[in-house]
Amino acid sequence: MPRVFLSPLGFHEDILVRALIQLRASRLDKLLVVSCKPLTGGVRRAFDGLKASCSRQDLPEPDLLEVDCSRFYESVADVRRELAKREGEPILLLGAGLRILSHMLEVAVLVSGRPFKVYYEPESEGGERVLIDHYLYENLLNRGRLTNLEQRVLKLTLEKPGVTVVELARELGVKEKTVRNTLTKLRNKGLVAKKGRSEGVEPTPVAIALYS
C-alpha cells in the first residue's frame, strides 16, 4: 500500500529530500507539503526545488497546501480534509518548516484515526534520525486507562524484562490463560512484545517511555 508523506515546508527542501530517500519513498507514494500563506519567495523556490529533486530521483510528486497559520484550528481541518483524500499510512516528516506547521500536522494525523509514524530528519550532520510509532500518541491519550491487572503485568515486565508467562502467573497469583489474555491486550496497545525462543515478555520503547 502506498504511503502518504506529510511535511511542513520552509526555505530549504534538502532536509525533506533526505528524509524521503532515507525512507525509500517512490512514485507510488504520495507527498503533501504544507506552508503558511501567502507564500514567500523563499518557500516558493524551495517548492520548485523539491519538485525538481523528486522528478530527478523518482520520488513522489509533491502537492502544496497553503494554510492560514494565524487560524490554527481551521488550518488543522484543512490538513485533515486533504489527508482524507489520500489512501495509505501517513508518515509525518518533521525537521523542516515552521514549528506551528508541525503541530498542525500532528493534530491532523491524530484526528484521522489511521495508524501513522513520525519521522525526524536531523537538520545537522551527525544528528540521530528518529522514527516514532503512533502507539506512543495513542497511549499518551489513553494514559491511566489500563486495568489493574494490565498495570500489574506491565509493571512486572518493566521490572523483569524477559519474564515468562509462567513467572508472571506465579507472581501475580492468576491463571496463565488470564496472563496470556492480558498480554494480548497490552501487545495490541503497543506496550509489550515477546522475544526469544523462551517467548519472554519485553516492554516496548513506548512502555519504557511512559511507564518506567
C-alpha positions in Angstrom: 0.0 0.0 0.0 1.3 3.5 -0.8 2.3 5.8 2.0 1.3 9.4 2.4 4.2 11.6 3.4 3.3 14.9 5.1 5.7 17.7 5.8 6.0 21.4 6.6 7.9 23.3 4.0 10.2 26.2 4.8 13.0 27.9 2.9 15.0 24.7 2.3 13.9 21.4 0.8 17.1 19.4 1.3 16.0 18.1 4.7 12.8 16.8 3.2 14.5 15.2 0.2 17.0 13.4 2.6 14.1 12.0 4.6 12.3 10.7 1.5 15.4 9.0 0.3 16.1 7.5 3.8 12.6 6.1 3.9 12.8 4.7 0.4 9.9 6.8 -0.9 8.8 6.0 -4.5 6.5 7.3 -7.2 3.8 5.1 -5.8 3.7 7.1 -2.6 2.1 10.5 -2.1 3.7 13.7 -0.8 1.8 16.6 0.7 3.8 19.6 1.9 2.2 22.4 3.9 3.2 26.1 4.3 1.8 29.3 5.5 0.1 31.7 3.1 0.8 33.9 1.4 3.9 32.0 0.2 7.2 33.9 0.4 9.7 33.8 -2.4 11.9 31.6 -0.4 9.2 29.0 0.2 8.2 29.1 -3.5 11.8 28.5 -4.6 12.0 25.6 -2.1 8.9 24.0 -3.5 10.2 24.4 -7.1 13.5 22.8 -5.9 11.6 20.0 -4.2 9.6 19.2 -7.4 12.8 19.1 -9.4 14.6 16.8 -6.9 11.6 14.5 -6.7 11.5 14.3 -10.5 15.2 13.5 -10.8 15.3 10.9 -8.0 12.0 9.1 -8.8 10.4 10.4 -5.6 6.7 11.1 -5.2 5.4 14.3 -6.9 4.7 16.9 -4.2 1.4 18.7 -3.7 1.4 22.0 -1.9 -1.2 23.0 0.6 -1.2 26.7 1.7 -2.9 27.3 5.1 -3.6 30.4 7.2 -1.1 30.0 10.1 -3.0 32.7 12.1 -6.0 30.4 12.2 -4.6 27.2 13.8 -7.8 25.1 14.2 -9.2 25.9 10.8 -5.9 25.0 9.3 -5.8 21.7 11.1 -9.2 21.0 9.5 -7.8 21.9 6.1 -4.9 19.4 6.5 -7.3 16.7 7.8 -9.5 17.1 4.7 -6.5 16.9 2.4 -5.2 13.8 4.2 -8.6 12.1 3.9 -8.3 12.3 0.1 -5.2 10.2 0.1 -5.1 6.5 1.0 -2.1 4.9 2.8 -0.2 5.0 6.0 0.5 8.7 7.0 4.2 9.3 7.6 4.8 12.7 9.2 8.2 14.2 8.3 9.4 16.7 10.8 12.6 18.8 10.8 11.8 21.4 8.2 9.5 24.4 8.2 7.8 26.4 10.9 7.1 24.6 14.2 3.4 25.7 14.2 3.0 23.7 10.9 4.5 20.6 12.6 1.9 20.9 15.4 -0.9 21.3 12.8 0.2 18.1 11.0 0.5 16.1 14.3 -3.1 17.0 15.3 -4.4 16.3 11.8 -3.0 12.7 11.7 -4.1 12.0 15.3 -7.7 13.0 14.4 -7.6 10.8 11.2 -7.6 7.7 13.4 -5.2 6.0 11.0 -2.0 4.3 12.1 0.9 6.6 11.4 4.5 7.2 12.1 6.5 10.4 12.8 10.0 10.7 11.4 12.5 13.3 12.5 15.3 14.0 10.0 18.1 15.9 11.8 18.9 19.4 10.5 22.6 19.0 11.1 25.1 16.3 10.0 25.6 13.6 12.5 22.3 14.0 14.2 20.2 11.0 15.1 17.2 10.0 12.9 14.2 9.1 15.0 11.1 7.1 13.9 8.2 7.2 16.3 5.2 4.9 16.1 1.6 6.0 16.6 1.3 3.8 19.7 3.2 6.5 21.6 0.5 9.1 20.9 -2.4 6.6 21.5 -1.0 5.6 24.9 -0.4 9.2 25.8 -4.1 10.0 25.1 -5.2 6.8 27.0 -2.8 7.0 29.9 -4.4 5.9 33.1 -7.0 3.7 31.3 -5.2 0.4 31.8 -7.0 -2.1 34.0 -5.5 -3.0 37.4 -4.2 -6.3 36.0 -2.8 -4.7 32.9 -0.9 -2.3 35.1 0.5 -5.1 37.3 1.6 -7.2 34.3 3.2 -4.2 32.7 5.0 -3.2 36.0 6.5 -6.7 36.3 7.5 -6.7 32.7 9.3 -3.4 33.2 11.0 -4.6 36.3 12.0 -8.0 34.8 12.4 -7.8 31.1 12.2 -11.3 29.5 9.8 -12.6 32.2 7.8 -15.6 31.1 4.0 -16.2 31.2 4.6 -18.9 33.8 6.6 -16.5 36.0 4.0 -13.7 35.6 1.1 -16.0 36.6 3.0 -17.2 39.6 4.0 -13.8 40.9 0.6 -12.3 40.3 -1.4 -15.3 41.6 -3.6 -15.7 38.5 -4.0 -18.3 35.8 -1.7 -18.5 32.8 -4.6 -18.1 30.5 -5.5 -14.8 32.2 -1.9 -13.6 31.8 -2.0 -14.5 28.1 -5.2 -12.6 27.5 -3.8 -9.6 29.3 -0.6 -9.7 27.3 -2.6 -9.8 24.1 -4.4 -6.6 25.1 -1.0 -5.0 26.0 0.5 -6.1 22.7 -2.4 -4.6 20.8 -1.7 -1.3 22.6 2.0 -1.5 21.6 3.3 -1.9 25.2 4.8 -5.4 25.2 6.4 -7.8 22.8 7.6 -11.4 23.0 11.2 -12.0 22.4 13.5 -15.1 22.0 12.8 -18.8 22.0 11.5 -18.8 25.5 9.0 -16.2 24.5 10.0 -13.9 27.3 7.9 -10.7 27.6 9.7 -7.4 27.0 8.4 -3.9 27.4 8.4 -1.8 24.2 10.1 1.6 23.9 6.7 3.1 24.3 6.1 1.4 27.6 9.6 2.3 28.8 9.0 6.0 27.9 5.5 6.3 29.5 5.5 3.8 32.4 9.1 3.1 33.7 
